[in-house]
Amino acid sequence: MSDQQKTKQFLGNHLLVELYNCDVALLNNPEKIESFLKEAALVSGATIVSVHTNLFNPHGVSGVVIIAESHITIHTWPEHGYAAVDAFTCGDSVDTMKVADVLEDRLRAQSIETKIFKRGLLGLKI
C-alpha cells in the first residue's frame, strides 16, 4: 500500500482468500460450510443478517453470509481440495483476517494465500 493510500479514508476492506489442500469431505458438506461461515462471521465481529449454502452436482458448495457490514462468500472445489473466500466489509469494526483464520483452521487447509484491497476511496474525484 502506498503512503498516499495510508492517509486516505476508504469505505471498506475486501479480503480474498485462497485455501489449498483442504479436507475434501468438508469442502463438499453444505451444513459444515454454513457452520464455518457463521463462526467466521461472528469471530470477526460481523453481524449476521442471513446465510445460504448450495450443494452442486456432482460436487462443490457455494455459500454466502449477508452481514450488516456487507458479505462473506465461499466457493469450493472438493476435486481440487480448494476453496475461494471473499469477505467484503464496510468500516473498521470487522477483522476480516479472522475470517481467513477460522476457515483455514476449520477446512484444515495446508496452504493459504490472502490479499486485502481497500475499496471506495473517499474524496477521490474521477
Residue, then its C-alpha position, 0 to 999 in steps of 0.5 A: m500500500s502506498d503512503q498516499q493510500k495510508t492517509k486516505q479514508f476508504l469505505g471498506n476492506h475486501l479480503l480474498v482468500e485462497l485455501y489449498n489442500c483442504d479436507v475434501a469431505l468438508l469442502n463438499n458438506p453444505e451444513k459444515i460450510e454454513s457452520f464455518l461461515k457463521e463462526a467466521a462471521l461472528v469471530s470477526g465481529a460481523t453481524i449476521v443478517s442471513v446465510h445460504t449454502n448450495l450443494f452442486n452436482p456432482h460436487g462443490v458448495s457455494g455459500v454466502v453470509i449477508i452481514a450488516e457490514s456487507h458479505i462473506t462468500i465461499h466457493t469450493w472445489p472438493e476435486h481440487g481440495y480448494a476453496a475461494v473466500d471473499a469477505f467484503t466489509c464496510g468500516d473498521s469494526v470487522d477483522t476480516m483476517k479472522v475470517a481467513d483464520v477460522l476457515e483455514d483452521r476449520l477446512r484444515a487447509q495446508s496452504i493459504e494465500t490472502k490479499i486485502f484491497k481497500r475499496g471506495l476511496l473517499g474524496l477521490k474525484i474521477 
